[in-house]
Amino acid sequence: MFVTALLAASLLTTTPAESCPTPTNTGTFRFTALTKDSTNAKIGMIVLENIEGCLEATLLTDEAGPAIIDHLAVSDGVLTGSLRVPSGTAKVTLRFTPTGMSGSIRDGKKEWTLAARRTSGTASTSR
């Protein structure tokens, strides 16, 4: 009976919530991504949302469904995170600019340079 009580208590114990970045920049960004040699281009959108006080990021392209950018962090105007891709996980690094964002998505040896223009939303006035 003691073991059952311990098991029940452990199931009811909540773990601390993961910290999340504060959504100081939100909105929709239309992007163009180019490979390093500029032989391949993609277009799409990045949506940054305030969900219950946490920043959430979604990448949308015409070739695949929506993809969530996980493990978000924002520091000194740079958003970083990871994106699930068919070959594993890609590293996302985006720097906010006055009109949008720029940066890269790196999947192993593949790298895409990204330039995005804000089409809606709000930006933090402090950096």
C-alpha positions as CSV (number, residue, x, y, z in Angstrom):
1,M,0.0,0.0,0.0
2,F,2.9,2.4,0.8
3,V,4.3,1.8,-2.7
4,T,0.9,2.6,-4.3
5,A,0.7,5.8,-2.3
6,L,4.2,6.8,-3.4
7,L,3.4,6.0,-7.1
8,A,0.2,8.1,-6.8
9,A,2.1,11.0,-5.2
10,S,4.7,10.9,-7.9
11,L,2.1,11.0,-10.7
12,L,0.4,14.0,-9.1
13,T,3.6,15.9,-8.6
14,T,4.1,18.5,-11.3
15,T,7.5,19.2,-12.7
16,P,8.4,22.9,-13.2
17,A,7.3,24.3,-16.5
18,E,10.0,24.8,-19.1
19,S,10.9,28.5,-19.3
20,C,9.9,30.2,-22.5
21,P,11.0,33.4,-24.3
22,T,8.9,36.4,-23.8
23,P,7.1,37.4,-27.0
24,T,8.6,40.9,-27.6
25,N,8.5,40.4,-31.4
26,T,5.4,38.8,-32.9
27,G,3.8,38.7,-36.3
28,T,4.1,37.3,-39.8
29,F,7.3,37.4,-41.8
30,R,7.4,36.5,-45.5
31,F,10.8,35.0,-46.4
32,T,13.0,33.9,-49.2
33,A,15.7,31.3,-48.4
34,L,18.6,30.6,-50.7
35,T,21.2,27.9,-50.7
36,K,24.8,29.1,-50.3
37,D,25.4,28.8,-54.1
38,S,22.1,30.4,-54.9
39,T,21.0,27.4,-57.0
40,N,17.9,26.7,-55.0
41,A,15.4,29.1,-53.5
42,K,12.4,28.6,-51.2
43,I,9.7,31.0,-50.2
44,G,7.5,30.8,-47.1
45,M,6.3,32.5,-43.9
46,I,7.4,32.5,-40.3
47,V,4.7,33.1,-37.8
48,L,5.7,34.3,-34.3
49,E,2.8,34.2,-31.8
50,N,2.2,35.1,-28.2
51,I,0.6,31.9,-26.8
52,E,-0.2,32.3,-23.1
53,G,2.7,34.7,-22.6
54,C,5.2,32.5,-24.4
55,L,6.8,33.0,-27.9
56,E,5.8,30.2,-30.4
57,A,7.3,30.0,-33.9
58,T,5.9,28.2,-36.9
59,L,7.6,27.9,-40.4
60,L,5.3,27.5,-43.4
61,T,6.5,26.6,-46.9
62,D,4.7,25.5,-50.1
63,E,6.4,22.1,-50.1
64,A,5.6,20.8,-46.6
65,G,3.1,21.4,-43.9
66,P,3.7,23.7,-41.0
67,A,6.8,23.0,-38.9
68,I,7.2,24.2,-35.3
69,I,10.5,25.8,-34.4
70,D,11.3,24.1,-31.1
71,H,13.7,25.1,-28.2
72,L,13.3,28.8,-28.8
73,A,15.6,31.3,-27.2
74,V,15.9,35.0,-27.8
75,S,19.0,37.0,-26.8
76,D,20.2,40.4,-28.0
77,G,17.7,40.5,-30.9
78,V,18.7,36.9,-32.1
79,L,16.1,34.1,-32.2
80,T,17.5,30.6,-32.1
81,G,15.8,27.2,-32.2
82,S,15.6,23.8,-33.9
83,L,13.5,22.6,-36.7
84,R,12.6,19.0,-37.5
85,V,13.5,18.1,-41.1
86,P,13.5,14.7,-42.9
87,S,17.2,14.2,-42.2
88,G,17.0,15.1,-38.5
89,T,17.2,18.5,-36.9
90,A,18.2,21.8,-38.4
91,K,19.5,24.8,-36.4
92,V,17.6,28.1,-36.9
93,T,19.3,31.4,-36.2
94,L,17.4,34.6,-37.1
95,R,18.4,38.2,-36.2
96,F,15.6,40.8,-36.0
97,T,16.0,43.9,-38.1
98,P,13.9,47.0,-38.2
99,T,11.9,45.7,-41.2
100,G,12.0,41.9,-40.6
101,M,14.6,39.3,-39.9
102,S,17.6,37.7,-41.5
103,G,19.6,34.6,-40.7
104,S,20.1,31.0,-41.6
105,I,18.8,27.5,-41.3
106,R,21.5,24.9,-41.1
107,D,20.8,21.2,-41.7
108,G,24.2,19.3,-41.4
109,K,26.2,20.5,-44.4
110,K,23.2,22.2,-46.1
111,E,22.7,25.9,-45.2
112,W,19.9,28.2,-46.3
113,T,20.4,32.0,-46.0
114,L,17.1,33.6,-45.1
115,A,15.8,37.2,-45.5
116,A,12.3,38.0,-44.2
117,R,10.1,41.0,-44.3
118,R,7.6,41.7,-41.5
119,T,4.1,41.7,-43.0
120,S,2.2,42.1,-39.7
121,G,2.7,42.2,-36.0
122,T,4.7,44.2,-33.5
123,A,8.4,44.6,-32.7
124,S,10.1,45.5,-29.5
125,T,11.3,49.0,-29.3
126,S,14.3,48.2,-27.1
127,R,17.3,46.1,-28.1
